Amino acid sequence: MPVVKYRLHGARPAPQLIQLAIPGWGGAPQPRADGSHEQPWHCTPFSESARYGVEVLYPFEEELRVTKSQDGVVLDADWGEPPDDLMWPPFRTFGEDYYSYQISLDLEVPAGWAIRTEPHPRYYTDAGNTTPLAVPALIRSDWWPMMFFCIFKAPPLGVTHVFRKDEPFLSVIILPADPDLELSPMTEEEAAAREMSARRLAASRDKLAEGSRWLSSSNTIFDGTYRHLFRAVKARDQNR
């Protein structure tokens, strides 16, 4: 992976690798055991995805509450006196359904790479629907050295999005600037081989999941088949 360099304007926390907060938006510290309620961190694909990138924390003492009225977006915060070196307030309405935030952050990636802003993964685990919804954007920052701003979608009527100090509100993924992908249907031989692999896995599932099966409080059966295979393949690749 490339080295990602950053610079900040003003007193703001540095971006950091995403931390899966437990307890917190990653779920409660309940074990994978009978009677436990299923938690986001129990799911290995979600946990991997959630940690894949960089998070940006809200830096201000002033809490911002964002709502939607019949007249448009409402940005409610007691901003106080403006600092000398910052655009103030740092939030602006943007059309009827969106708002912008001047986050005063510059991320530099090497040529051929880009940064993509996305909703922070805690947006998907927030039962109270208070997490801000960042609009995805791809920035080719190897030739764009500007401090950038982000666009957020306003919540629907009756919902409040909240920015609180030191809470993550945005994730950034580093990826190739141009997706050099080609989609192709499998040949009959390839599809048959995949089907055979799937059947072998299904036939071996009881052995692969041994000691990991549990019944959640919502009466759903879980096991560690994927998790065990993930660890085994990762260990194999590291030893090569």
ChimeraX commands (.cxc) that place a marker at each C-alpha (Angstrom):
marker #1 position 0.00,0.00,0.00 radius 0.5
marker #1 position 1.17,3.57,-0.63 radius 0.5
marker #1 position 2.28,6.03,2.03 radius 0.5
marker #1 position -0.50,8.55,2.74 radius 0.5
marker #1 position 0.74,11.94,3.89 radius 0.5
marker #1 position -1.45,14.60,5.47 radius 0.5
marker #1 position -1.43,18.20,6.56 radius 0.5
marker #1 position -3.94,20.04,8.72 radius 0.5
marker #1 position -5.08,23.62,9.05 radius 0.5
marker #1 position -5.99,24.68,12.56 radius 0.5
marker #1 position -6.13,22.70,15.79 radius 0.5
marker #1 position -7.61,19.45,14.54 radius 0.5
marker #1 position -6.87,15.83,15.42 radius 0.5
marker #1 position -4.86,13.93,12.85 radius 0.5
marker #1 position -6.64,11.31,10.75 radius 0.5
marker #1 position -6.14,7.82,12.12 radius 0.5
marker #1 position -6.65,4.20,11.15 radius 0.5
marker #1 position -10.26,3.25,11.84 radius 0.5
marker #1 position -10.76,1.89,15.34 radius 0.5
marker #1 position -13.57,-0.64,15.80 radius 0.5
marker #1 position -15.00,0.66,19.07 radius 0.5
marker #1 position -16.09,-2.12,21.46 radius 0.5
marker #1 position -18.11,-1.21,23.42 radius 0.5
marker #1 position -19.42,1.43,21.07 radius 0.5
marker #1 position -20.48,1.49,17.45 radius 0.5
marker #1 position -18.76,-1.88,16.91 radius 0.5
marker #1 position -21.18,-3.46,19.36 radius 0.5
marker #1 position -21.26,-4.64,22.95 radius 0.5
marker #1 position -18.57,-6.99,24.32 radius 0.5
marker #1 position -20.89,-9.98,24.28 radius 0.5
marker #1 position -19.20,-13.31,23.45 radius 0.5
marker #1 position -20.16,-15.52,20.54 radius 0.5
marker #1 position -22.10,-17.82,22.83 radius 0.5
marker #1 position -25.63,-19.15,23.33 radius 0.5
marker #1 position -27.98,-16.45,24.55 radius 0.5
marker #1 position -25.85,-13.52,23.39 radius 0.5
marker #1 position -27.32,-10.91,21.10 radius 0.5
marker #1 position -25.56,-10.72,17.74 radius 0.5
marker #1 position -23.14,-7.76,17.50 radius 0.5
marker #1 position -21.58,-6.00,14.49 radius 0.5
marker #1 position -18.07,-7.13,15.49 radius 0.5
marker #1 position -19.20,-10.77,15.45 radius 0.5
marker #1 position -19.28,-10.54,11.64 radius 0.5
marker #1 position -15.78,-10.92,10.21 radius 0.5
marker #1 position -16.61,-9.41,6.77 radius 0.5
marker #1 position -18.09,-6.31,8.45 radius 0.5
marker #1 position -15.20,-6.00,10.93 radius 0.5
marker #1 position -12.65,-6.21,8.12 radius 0.5
marker #1 position -14.53,-3.69,6.02 radius 0.5
marker #1 position -15.05,-1.31,8.94 radius 0.5
marker #1 position -11.31,-1.20,9.72 radius 0.5
marker #1 position -10.31,-0.78,6.09 radius 0.5
marker #1 position -9.34,2.86,5.88 radius 0.5
marker #1 position -8.83,6.09,7.77 radius 0.5
marker #1 position -11.28,7.96,9.98 radius 0.5
marker #1 position -11.60,11.69,10.63 radius 0.5
marker #1 position -12.74,12.94,14.05 radius 0.5
marker #1 position -14.91,15.96,14.74 radius 0.5
marker #1 position -12.60,18.56,16.36 radius 0.5
marker #1 position -14.88,21.20,17.87 radius 0.5
marker #1 position -16.27,21.62,21.36 radius 0.5
marker #1 position -19.48,22.97,19.82 radius 0.5
marker #1 position -21.97,20.19,19.14 radius 0.5
marker #1 position -23.73,20.46,15.79 radius 0.5
marker #1 position -27.24,19.10,15.28 radius 0.5
marker #1 position -28.47,18.78,11.71 radius 0.5
marker #1 position -32.17,18.47,10.89 radius 0.5
marker #1 position -34.44,18.95,7.90 radius 0.5
marker #1 position -37.46,21.24,7.88 radius 0.5
marker #1 position -39.98,22.17,5.23 radius 0.5
marker #1 position -37.70,25.10,4.41 radius 0.5
marker #1 position -34.50,23.09,4.00 radius 0.5
marker #1 position -31.46,22.03,6.03 radius 0.5
marker #1 position -31.12,23.37,9.60 radius 0.5
marker #1 position -27.60,23.57,11.12 radius 0.5
marker #1 position -27.97,24.17,14.86 radius 0.5
marker #1 position -24.84,24.98,16.92 radius 0.5
marker #1 position -23.62,27.74,19.23 radius 0.5
marker #1 position -20.44,28.58,17.32 radius 0.5
marker #1 position -19.39,31.61,19.35 radius 0.5
marker #1 position -16.78,34.08,18.13 radius 0.5
marker #1 position -15.01,33.15,14.87 radius 0.5
marker #1 position -11.32,32.17,15.05 radius 0.5
marker #1 position -8.87,34.30,13.12 radius 0.5
marker #1 position -7.59,31.58,10.82 radius 0.5
marker #1 position -10.68,29.50,9.98 radius 0.5
marker #1 position -13.79,29.83,7.87 radius 0.5
marker #1 position -16.53,30.19,10.47 radius 0.5
marker #1 position -18.83,28.52,10.92 radius 0.5
marker #1 position -17.22,25.61,9.06 radius 0.5
marker #1 position -20.59,24.23,7.89 radius 0.5
marker #1 position -22.79,25.62,5.12 radius 0.5
marker #1 position -26.07,24.50,3.62 radius 0.5
marker #1 position -25.66,23.13,0.10 radius 0.5
marker #1 position -28.89,23.14,-1.83 radius 0.5
marker #1 position -32.11,21.86,-0.30 radius 0.5
marker #1 position -30.95,18.44,0.87 radius 0.5
marker #1 position -27.24,18.68,1.55 radius 0.5
marker #1 position -24.65,20.61,3.56 radius 0.5
marker #1 position -20.88,21.05,3.39 radius 0.5
marker #1 position -18.09,20.96,5.95 radius 0.5
marker #1 position -14.68,22.56,5.44 radius 0.5
marker #1 position -12.60,19.92,7.20 radius 0.5
marker #1 position -9.25,21.65,6.47 radius 0.5
marker #1 position -7.46,18.40,5.70 radius 0.5
marker #1 position -5.15,17.61,2.79 radius 0.5
marker #1 position -4.28,13.99,2.07 radius 0.5
marker #1 position -1.57,13.19,-0.47 radius 0.5
marker #1 position -1.29,9.84,-2.21 radius 0.5
marker #1 position 1.14,8.80,-4.96 radius 0.5
marker #1 position 0.32,9.08,-8.64 radius 0.5
marker #1 position -2.10,6.39,-9.76 radius 0.5
marker #1 position -3.89,6.36,-6.40 radius 0.5
marker #1 position -6.86,8.31,-5.10 radius 0.5
marker #1 position -8.79,8.88,-1.89 radius 0.5
marker #1 position -12.49,8.12,-1.61 radius 0.5
marker #1 position -14.56,9.67,1.15 radius 0.5
marker #1 position -17.40,7.53,2.45 radius 0.5
marker #1 position -19.85,7.33,5.36 radius 0.5
marker #1 position -18.11,6.19,8.50 radius 0.5
marker #1 position -18.99,2.52,9.21 radius 0.5
marker #1 position -20.67,3.50,12.47 radius 0.5
marker #1 position -23.44,4.98,10.29 radius 0.5
marker #1 position -24.58,1.42,9.54 radius 0.5
marker #1 position -24.65,0.29,13.18 radius 0.5
marker #1 position -26.26,3.39,14.70 radius 0.5
marker #1 position -29.73,2.33,15.83 radius 0.5
marker #1 position -30.53,5.94,16.75 radius 0.5
marker #1 position -29.79,7.24,13.23 radius 0.5
marker #1 position -27.72,10.15,14.56 radius 0.5
marker #1 position -24.53,9.52,12.56 radius 0.5
marker #1 position -23.87,11.99,9.72 radius 0.5
marker #1 position -24.18,10.63,6.19 radius 0.5
marker #1 position -21.15,11.59,4.08 radius 0.5
marker #1 position -21.63,11.61,0.30 radius 0.5
marker #1 position -18.98,9.46,-1.44 radius 0.5
marker #1 position -16.41,11.34,-3.51 radius 0.5
marker #1 position -13.19,10.30,-5.25 radius 0.5
marker #1 position -10.32,12.83,-5.13 radius 0.5
marker #1 position -7.14,12.46,-7.19 radius 0.5
marker #1 position -4.99,14.17,-4.61 radius 0.5
marker #1 position -1.62,13.53,-6.26 radius 0.5
marker #1 position -2.32,16.64,-8.40 radius 0.5
marker #1 position -4.96,18.32,-6.17 radius 0.5
marker #1 position -3.10,19.79,-3.15 radius 0.5
marker #1 position -6.08,21.72,-1.79 radius 0.5
marker #1 position -7.60,21.54,1.66 radius 0.5
marker #1 position -10.84,19.80,0.87 radius 0.5
marker #1 position -14.41,19.96,2.06 radius 0.5
marker #1 position -17.01,17.22,2.30 radius 0.5
marker #1 position -20.66,17.06,1.38 radius 0.5
marker #1 position -23.22,15.40,3.63 radius 0.5
marker #1 position -26.80,14.42,2.96 radius 0.5
marker #1 position -29.30,15.92,5.37 radius 0.5
marker #1 position -31.39,13.50,7.45 radius 0.5
marker #1 position -35.06,12.95,6.64 radius 0.5
marker #1 position -37.75,14.83,8.52 radius 0.5
marker #1 position -37.90,13.87,12.19 radius 0.5
marker #1 position -34.29,12.61,12.32 radius 0.5
marker #1 position -31.29,14.48,13.78 radius 0.5
marker #1 position -27.68,13.91,12.74 radius 0.5
marker #1 position -25.19,14.96,15.42 radius 0.5
marker #1 position -21.51,15.94,15.30 radius 0.5
marker #1 position -19.82,15.54,18.71 radius 0.5
marker #1 position -16.23,16.25,19.67 radius 0.5
marker #1 position -13.81,13.37,18.99 radius 0.5
marker #1 position -16.47,11.22,17.33 radius 0.5
marker #1 position -15.61,9.87,13.85 radius 0.5
marker #1 position -17.85,11.24,11.11 radius 0.5
marker #1 position -16.08,10.25,7.88 radius 0.5
marker #1 position -13.99,7.39,6.52 radius 0.5
marker #1 position -11.40,7.62,3.76 radius 0.5
marker #1 position -10.41,4.67,1.59 radius 0.5
marker #1 position -7.19,4.62,-0.45 radius 0.5
marker #1 position -7.60,2.87,-3.79 radius 0.5
marker #1 position -6.33,2.86,-7.38 radius 0.5
marker #1 position -7.50,6.01,-9.17 radius 0.5
marker #1 position -8.83,4.08,-12.17 radius 0.5
marker #1 position -10.62,0.75,-11.71 radius 0.5
marker #1 position -8.92,-1.43,-14.33 radius 0.5
marker #1 position -11.60,-4.08,-14.18 radius 0.5
marker #1 position -13.07,-6.43,-16.73 radius 0.5
marker #1 position -16.24,-8.40,-16.09 radius 0.5
marker #1 position -16.49,-11.81,-17.68 radius 0.5
marker #1 position -18.88,-14.73,-17.18 radius 0.5
marker #1 position -17.28,-17.95,-15.97 radius 0.5
marker #1 position -16.70,-20.69,-18.46 radius 0.5
marker #1 position -18.59,-23.92,-17.87 radius 0.5
marker #1 position -15.41,-25.49,-16.49 radius 0.5
marker #1 position -14.77,-22.56,-14.13 radius 0.5
marker #1 position -18.37,-22.53,-12.91 radius 0.5
marker #1 position -18.27,-26.28,-12.34 radius 0.5
marker #1 position -15.05,-25.99,-10.35 radius 0.5
marker #1 position -16.53,-23.27,-8.16 radius 0.5
marker #1 position -19.68,-25.32,-7.60 radius 0.5
marker #1 position -17.60,-28.34,-6.62 radius 0.5
marker #1 position -15.62,-26.22,-4.15 radius 0.5
marker #1 position -18.86,-24.89,-2.67 radius 0.5
marker #1 position -20.26,-28.39,-2.25 radius 0.5
marker #1 position -17.07,-29.62,-0.58 radius 0.5
marker #1 position -17.19,-26.68,1.80 radius 0.5
marker #1 position -20.84,-27.33,2.62 radius 0.5
marker #1 position -20.08,-31.03,3.25 radius 0.5
marker #1 position -17.20,-30.12,5.57 radius 0.5
marker #1 position -18.97,-27.30,7.40 radius 0.5
marker #1 position -19.71,-29.24,10.58 radius 0.5
marker #1 position -16.02,-30.10,10.98 radius 0.5
marker #1 position -14.85,-26.61,10.04 radius 0.5
marker #1 position -17.30,-25.03,12.50 radius 0.5
marker #1 position -16.57,-27.45,15.31 radius 0.5
marker #1 position -16.78,-25.75,18.69 radius 0.5
marker #1 position -18.00,-22.43,17.26 radius 0.5
marker #1 position -21.73,-22.92,16.72 radius 0.5
marker #1 position -24.05,-20.82,18.94 radius 0.5
marker #1 position -27.68,-19.72,19.16 radius 0.5
marker #1 position -28.30,-16.00,19.58 radius 0.5
marker #1 position -31.02,-14.36,21.66 radius 0.5
marker #1 position -32.94,-13.75,18.43 radius 0.5
marker #1 position -32.96,-17.53,17.79 radius 0.5
marker #1 position -30.41,-17.33,14.95 radius 0.5
marker #1 position -27.72,-19.99,14.55 radius 0.5
marker #1 position -24.16,-18.78,13.92 radius 0.5
marker #1 position -20.86,-20.58,13.47 radius 0.5
marker #1 position -17.23,-19.71,12.80 radius 0.5
marker #1 position -16.71,-21.44,9.45 radius 0.5
marker #1 position -15.82,-18.27,7.55 radius 0.5
marker #1 position -13.77,-16.93,10.46 radius 0.5
marker #1 position -11.75,-20.14,10.80 radius 0.5
marker #1 position -11.04,-20.31,7.08 radius 0.5
marker #1 position -10.09,-16.63,7.03 radius 0.5
marker #1 position -7.51,-17.13,9.78 radius 0.5
marker #1 position -6.13,-20.28,8.17 radius 0.5
marker #1 position -5.69,-18.67,4.75 radius 0.5
marker #1 position -4.17,-15.54,6.28 radius 0.5
marker #1 position -1.66,-17.61,8.27 radius 0.5
marker #1 position -0.81,-19.66,5.16 radius 0.5
marker #1 position -0.17,-16.54,3.09 radius 0.5
marker #1 position 1.99,-14.95,5.80 radius 0.5
marker #1 position 4.20,-18.05,5.95 radius 0.5
marker #1 position 4.87,-18.15,2.23 radius 0.5
marker link #1:1,2 radius 0.2
marker link #1:2,3 radius 0.2
marker link #1:3,4 radius 0.2
marker link #1:4,5 radius 0.2
marker link #1:5,6 radius 0.2
marker link #1:6,7 radius 0.2
marker link #1:7,8 radius 0.2
marker link #1:8,9 radius 0.2
marker link #1:9,10 radius 0.2
marker link #1:10,11 radius 0.2
marker link #1:11,12 radius 0.2
marker link #1:12,13 radius 0.2
marker link #1:13,14 radius 0.2
marker link #1:14,15 radius 0.2
marker link #1:15,16 radius 0.2
marker link #1:16,17 radius 0.2
marker link #1:17,18 radius 0.2
marker link #1:18,19 radius 0.2
marker link #1:19,20 radius 0.2
marker link #1:20,21 radius 0.2
marker link #1:21,22 radius 0.2
marker link #1:22,23 radius 0.2
marker link #1:23,24 radius 0.2
marker link #1:24,25 radius 0.2
marker link #1:25,26 radius 0.2
marker link #1:26,27 radius 0.2
marker link #1:27,28 radius 0.2
marker link #1:28,29 radius 0.2
marker link #1:29,30 radius 0.2
marker link #1:30,31 radius 0.2
marker link #1:31,32 radius 0.2
marker link #1:32,33 radius 0.2
marker link #1:33,34 radius 0.2
marker link #1:34,35 radius 0.2
marker link #1:35,36 radius 0.2
marker link #1:36,37 radius 0.2
marker link #1:37,38 radius 0.2
marker link #1:38,39 radius 0.2
marker link #1:39,40 radius 0.2
marker link #1:40,41 radius 0.2
marker link #1:41,42 radius 0.2
marker link #1:42,43 radius 0.2
marker link #1:43,44 radius 0.2
marker link #1:44,45 radius 0.2
marker link #1:45,46 radius 0.2
marker link #1:46,47 radius 0.2
marker link #1:47,48 radius 0.2
marker link #1:48,49 radius 0.2
marker link #1:49,50 radius 0.2
marker link #1:50,51 radius 0.2
marker link #1:51,52 radius 0.2
marker link #1:52,53 radius 0.2
marker link #1:53,54 radius 0.2
marker link #1:54,55 radius 0.2
marker link #1:55,56 radius 0.2
marker link #1:56,57 radius 0.2
marker link #1:57,58 radius 0.2
marker link #1:58,59 radius 0.2
marker link #1:59,60 radius 0.2
marker link #1:60,61 radius 0.2
marker link #1:61,62 radius 0.2
marker link #1:62,63 radius 0.2
marker link #1:63,64 radius 0.2
marker link #1:64,65 radius 0.2
marker link #1:65,66 radius 0.2
marker link #1:66,67 radius 0.2
marker link #1:67,68 radius 0.2
marker link #1:68,69 radius 0.2
marker link #1:69,70 radius 0.2
marker link #1:70,71 radius 0.2
marker link #1:71,72 radius 0.2
marker link #1:72,73 radius 0.2
marker link #1:73,74 radius 0.2
marker link #1:74,75 radius 0.2
marker link #1:75,76 radius 0.2
marker link #1:76,77 radius 0.2
marker link #1:77,78 radius 0.2
marker link #1:78,79 radius 0.2
marker link #1:79,80 radius 0.2
marker link #1:80,81 radius 0.2
marker link #1:81,82 radius 0.2
marker link #1:82,83 radius 0.2
marker link #1:83,84 radius 0.2
marker link #1:84,85 radius 0.2
marker link #1:85,86 radius 0.2
marker link #1:86,87 radius 0.2
marker link #1:87,88 radius 0.2
marker link #1:88,89 radius 0.2
marker link #1:89,90 radius 0.2
marker link #1:90,91 radius 0.2
marker link #1:91,92 radius 0.2
marker link #1:92,93 radius 0.2
marker link #1:93,94 radius 0.2
marker link #1:94,95 radius 0.2
marker link #1:95,96 radius 0.2
marker link #1:96,97 radius 0.2
marker link #1:97,98 radius 0.2
marker link #1:98,99 radius 0.2
marker link #1:99,100 radius 0.2
marker link #1:100,101 radius 0.2
marker link #1:101,102 radius 0.2
marker link #1:102,103 radius 0.2
marker link #1:103,104 radius 0.2
marker link #1:104,105 radius 0.2
marker link #1:105,106 radius 0.2
marker link #1:106,107 radius 0.2
marker link #1:107,108 radius 0.2
marker link #1:108,109 radius 0.2
marker link #1:109,110 radius 0.2
marker link #1:110,111 radius 0.2
marker link #1:111,112 radius 0.2
marker link #1:112,113 radius 0.2
marker link #1:113,114 radius 0.2
marker link #1:114,115 radius 0.2
marker link #1:115,116 radius 0.2
marker link #1:116,117 radius 0.2
marker link #1:117,118 radius 0.2
marker link #1:118,119 radius 0.2
marker link #1:119,120 radius 0.2
marker link #1:120,121 radius 0.2
marker link #1:121,122 radius 0.2
marker link #1:122,123 radius 0.2
marker link #1:123,124 radius 0.2
marker link #1:124,125 radius 0.2
marker link #1:125,126 radius 0.2
marker link #1:126,127 radius 0.2
marker link #1:127,128 radius 0.2
marker link #1:128,129 radius 0.2
marker link #1:129,130 radius 0.2
marker link #1:130,131 radius 0.2
marker link #1:131,132 radius 0.2
marker link #1:132,133 radius 0.2
marker link #1:133,134 radius 0.2
marker link #1:134,135 radius 0.2
marker link #1:135,136 radius 0.2
marker link #1:136,137 radius 0.2
marker link #1:137,138 radius 0.2
marker link #1:138,139 radius 0.2
marker link #1:139,140 radius 0.2
marker link #1:140,141 radius 0.2
marker link #1:141,142 radius 0.2
marker link #1:142,143 radius 0.2
marker link #1:143,144 radius 0.2
marker link #1:144,145 radius 0.2
marker link #1:145,146 radius 0.2
marker link #1:146,147 radius 0.2
marker link #1:147,148 radius 0.2
marker link #1:148,149 radius 0.2
marker link #1:149,150 radius 0.2
marker link #1:150,151 radius 0.2
marker link #1:151,152 radius 0.2
marker link #1:152,153 radius 0.2
marker link #1:153,154 radius 0.2
marker link #1:154,155 radius 0.2
marker link #1:155,156 radius 0.2
marker link #1:156,157 radius 0.2
marker link #1:157,158 radius 0.2
marker link #1:158,159 radius 0.2
marker link #1:159,160 radius 0.2
marker link #1:160,161 radius 0.2
marker link #1:161,162 radius 0.2
marker link #1:162,163 radius 0.2
marker link #1:163,164 radius 0.2
marker link #1:164,165 radius 0.2
marker link #1:165,166 radius 0.2
marker link #1:166,167 radius 0.2
marker link #1:167,168 radius 0.2
marker link #1:168,169 radius 0.2
marker link #1:169,170 radius 0.2
marker link #1:170,171 radius 0.2
marker link #1:171,172 radius 0.2
marker link #1:172,173 radius 0.2
marker link #1:173,174 radius 0.2
marker link #1:174,175 radius 0.2
marker link #1:175,176 radius 0.2
marker link #1:176,177 radius 0.2
marker link #1:177,178 radius 0.2
marker link #1:178,179 radius 0.2
marker link #1:179,180 radius 0.2
marker link #1:180,181 radius 0.2
marker link #1:181,182 radius 0.2
marker link #1:182,183 radius 0.2
marker link #1:183,184 radius 0.2
marker link #1:184,185 radius 0.2
marker link #1:185,186 radius 0.2
marker link #1:186,187 radius 0.2
marker link #1:187,188 radius 0.2
marker link #1:188,189 radius 0.2
marker link #1:189,190 radius 0.2
marker link #1:190,191 radius 0.2
marker link #1:191,192 radius 0.2
marker link #1:192,193 radius 0.2
marker link #1:193,194 radius 0.2
marker link #1:194,195 radius 0.2
marker link #1:195,196 radius 0.2
marker link #1:196,197 radius 0.2
marker link #1:197,198 radius 0.2
marker link #1:198,199 radius 0.2
marker link #1:199,200 radius 0.2
marker link #1:200,201 radius 0.2
marker link #1:201,202 radius 0.2
marker link #1:202,203 radius 0.2
marker link #1:203,204 radius 0.2
marker link #1:204,205 radius 0.2
marker link #1:205,206 radius 0.2
marker link #1:206,207 radius 0.2
marker link #1:207,208 radius 0.2
marker link #1:208,209 radius 0.2
marker link #1:209,210 radius 0.2
marker link #1:210,211 radius 0.2
marker link #1:211,212 radius 0.2
marker link #1:212,213 radius 0.2
marker link #1:213,214 radius 0.2
marker link #1:214,215 radius 0.2
marker link #1:215,216 radius 0.2
marker link #1:216,217 radius 0.2
marker link #1:217,218 radius 0.2
marker link #1:218,219 radius 0.2
marker link #1:219,220 radius 0.2
marker link #1:220,221 radius 0.2
marker link #1:221,222 radius 0.2
marker link #1:222,223 radius 0.2
marker link #1:223,224 radius 0.2
marker link #1:224,225 radius 0.2
marker link #1:225,226 radius 0.2
marker link #1:226,227 radius 0.2
marker link #1:227,228 radius 0.2
marker link #1:228,229 radius 0.2
marker link #1:229,230 radius 0.2
marker link #1:230,231 radius 0.2
marker link #1:231,232 radius 0.2
marker link #1:232,233 radius 0.2
marker link #1:233,234 radius 0.2
marker link #1:234,235 radius 0.2
marker link #1:235,236 radius 0.2
marker link #1:236,237 radius 0.2
marker link #1:237,238 radius 0.2
marker link #1:238,239 radius 0.2
marker link #1:239,240 radius 0.2
view
